[in-house]
Amino acid sequence: MSYAELQVTTHFSFLRGASSAQELFETAKALGIEALGVVDRNSLAGIVRALEASRATGLRLLVGCRLDLQDGMSVLVYPSDRAAYSRLTRLITLGKSRGGKNNCILHWDDVIAYTDGMIGILVPDLPDDVCAIQLRKMAELFGDRAYVSLCLRRRQNDQLRLHEISNLAARFKVKTVVTNDILFHEPGRRQLQDIVTCIRTRTTIDDVGFERERHADRYLNPPEEMERLFRRYRHALAPTIGGLCIDTVPCCPGSPEFGRNATNAACTLSKCRLRASGVLRIGSGRCSA
């Protein structure tokens, strides 16, 4: 079967991701995964390394970002063309200008203003009234480009949670898509992920408690395993990814859809990453490569 992992966090999500883009893409290639969607938190800083890893492995890269809003809502956004990508960079720049170093302050009104031409995937918590409100917002803003993530959390009543989220999504006509919320490339990296969690929360491994990730399998799984885990939701694992055809998502800012070649994109993004300290903005200068 065909499977693309659409929620991958690299170590450019400071003190959250525990694997590099190279490790993630090499592992995905070996497992037979079709594509990786890199969605670091409120940042495009990891896209340069992800593009290099994509080119080295021949595995498709889908450029996106996880937007963590001030009201607690989290949305994965994927620009569908160069103009949408530019809007995404401006949106992140806006949040960074408000939040200062290592912070990004964004609100739903900001998302409304900047997300024309983007695909949105809601990352829900519990299937409650809050989730229902968020799904309604997604449907109103993104229309047929609105999705909700189905992700196992390895907690009590996990299957019931997925069932109720799926029902809520159907109620608001939001399509479902399976993700695994990847934080590291293979099981052995879990210990490092625990360590960066301790650093982020300023505690020790003995005292971190429930601040740790509550399940240990946030690593890449082969398509066959994802099909087994989500056998009730095969429609969200189909080659079109639950209706979200990955061929409609440009693979990188250097793809033909964005209007420039991959080499120029990598050079431009590298310059901007240095200039903006992690906030990427498409520059107008020529690449010397």
N, C-alpha and C positions, 0 to 999 in steps of 0.2 A: 504494500500500500504506500501511498504518498503522504508525507507529513512535513510540515514546516513549523518550526518552533518560533512563535511570535512574541515571546516575552523573555528575552535574554538580557541579563545584567552583567556587564563586564566590571573589571576592577576600577574603571573610571567612575563608577558610582562609589564615591569615596566611603570607605569603611562599610560597604555592603556587599559588593561583588568580590569574589575570591579567586577568579580565574581571568587570565588574559584573553583577548580576542583570538590570538593564535591557538591557544589551547582549546578554546571552545569550537573554533571552526575545524581544526584537525580532528577532534573527537566526533563532531557532527558528521564529517565526511566519512569517517570509519563506520559510523552507525547506520549510514544510509539515509540521513535526514536531507530533505530537499533544499531547505533554505533556513537561514537564521534571521530573525528580526531583532536587531540590537536596539534596546530601549532603556538607556541609562536614565537615571532620575534627574529630571529638570536640566538635562545637559546633552549636548552632541559631541562632547569632548572625546568619546571613545570611537567615533566614526572613522577617524584617520587610520587607526590600528585595525579596525574591523575591515576597512576597505583593503588594506594590505593583506590581511589574512584571507579575505575572500578571493583576491587575485592569486594568492599563493596556492590555495586549495582547490580553486575552481568551483567553490560552493557559493550559491547566490546569497547576497547580502540585501536585506530589506532595512532601509534607514528609517528609524522612528525615535520616539522619545516618550518616557513616562512623565506625565505632568502630575505632580502631587500638589493639590490645591489647598488653600488655607482652611476650607471647610471640611477637610478630611477626604474629599473625593479624589480618586486616582483614575487617570485616563491614559491609555496608550494611544498615541497619535502617529499616523503614517502619512506623510505628504505624497500626493499623487502626481505632482509635477514640480517643475522648478519654482514657479511662482508660490506654490504652497510651501515648499521648502524654505524659501526666503521669508515667508510669513512666520514659519516656525522659529527660525533663528531670531527674528525680531521679537517674538513673544518671549523667548527665553531671555533675551537681552533685557527686556522690560522687567521681568521677574528678578534677574540678578541685580539690576540697578536699584531696585527697592530693598533687596535683602542684604546686599553687601557680600563680604567674603563667605564662601561655603554656605550660602543661603539663597533661596529663590522664593519670592512671594508672588503668587499668582492667584487670581480669583476666577470664578466662572464667567464673569463679564469679560475678562481678558480673553478667555478661550473663545467666547462668542465673536469677539472682534477680529480674531486672527486665524481661525481654523477653516476658512473657505478652501475647498479643494483637499481637505484631509479626511482620512479614514479614522474613526474613533472606536476604541475598544475599552469599555468600562471594566475596571478591576473592582469587583464588588466585595463587600465583607459578608454581612449576614443578609438573608432574604427577608428583610423587614420593610417597614414603611420608608426608611431612609433610602434603601435600595430602590424601592418603587419610584420615589421622587427622582433619583439619579437616572433611572432608566427613562423616565418621561423626558427629562432634560436632554438625554442623549438622542432620543427619537426626534425631538423638536429641532435640535441643532444639526445633527448629522443626517437625518432622514434615512435613506437606504444605505448609507455608509456607516450606520451605527451598529455596533456589536457589543456583546458582553462576554467576558472570559469565564469559562468553566475550568476551575483549577482545584485539584485536591489539596486539602490542608492537613489531612491525617489527624482529624480531631473527631470528637463524638458526633454522631449523626451526619457524617460527611456526605454520604450519598443522598440523604434527605435534603441537605443544603443545596446540592447541585440540582436536585429535582425541583425544588421550589424556585431557585434562580431561573431555571429553564422555563418554568411556568410563568413567572413574572415577565421574562423576556418575550414570551409569546403574547402575553396580554398587551404589551406596549409595541409589538411588532419590531422588536430588536433581535437580530440574529445572534446565535451563539457560536463561539469558537473556542476550541480547547487550547489551553496553554499549560505550561508546567512551571512557570515563574522561576526560571533558571538563575541560580546564583553562583554555581561552580560547575566545572565540566565533568568531574568524576567523583565517586563517593569518598575517596581518600582526602579530598580537599575540604571536607566538612570541618575538620579541626581548625584549619586556618580561618574558615568563615566564623567559627565561634570566637576566635581570638580577635578578629576585627570588630565583631559585635561588642566584645568587652571593652575595646578601646573606644568605640563610639559612645557607649553608655557609661564609660568611666567607672568600671567595676572589675571584679576578678572572675575567673572561670568558676570559682566556688560559689560566688554570690549572684551571678548573672541571672539565674532562675529562668522565668518565663520570657525574659528579653531575648533569649536564644530563639533561633528559628525553630518552630515547634515540630517540624518533621524534617527528616534527614535526606529525603530523596529529591531535593531541588537541584538535581543534576540532569544531564541529557540522557534520554531514554531512546532506544531504537523505535521506529514506527510500529513494529509489532507489539511492543510492550505498551505503547500509548493506546493502541487499539484494544488491548486487553483491559487496561485500566478504565477506559471510557467506552466500553462496549455498548452502553445504553445511549451513547451520544455519537454514533458513527457519522451522522450527518454533519457534525462539527469537525470531523476528522477527514472528510472527503478530499479528493485532490483539489477541489476549489476552496478548501478550508471553510466549510460551512457557508458557502456563498461568497466568501472573500477570496477571489482568484488572485493568487500572488503575482500573476503576470501583469495585473493592473497596477501593481506597486513598483515604481522605479527602483532598481536595485541599488542605486547610489547616486549622489549628486553628479557623477560623471557619466551617467547613462544617457542614451540618446534623448530620453524624455526630458532631461534637464538641459540639453543643448550644449554640452561640452564633454570632452573625453575624460577618462578616469584619471589619467596622469595629471592633467591640469587641476582636476578636482582635489586630488590628494595634496598637491602642492599648495593650492589656495587654502584648503582647510588647515594645513599645517601652519601656514603663516598666520591665519586668523586665530588658531588656538594659542599661539605664542602671544599674539597681540592682545587677546581678550581674556587670557588666563582661564581658559576652559569654556568660554562662551563663544561658539562658532558663529561667524557671520561671513557670508559670501563676499569676497573682495572683488575689486575691479581691476587689480593689477594682473599683468601677464605673467605666466609661469615660465621660468627659464629652463625647465627640464626639457 
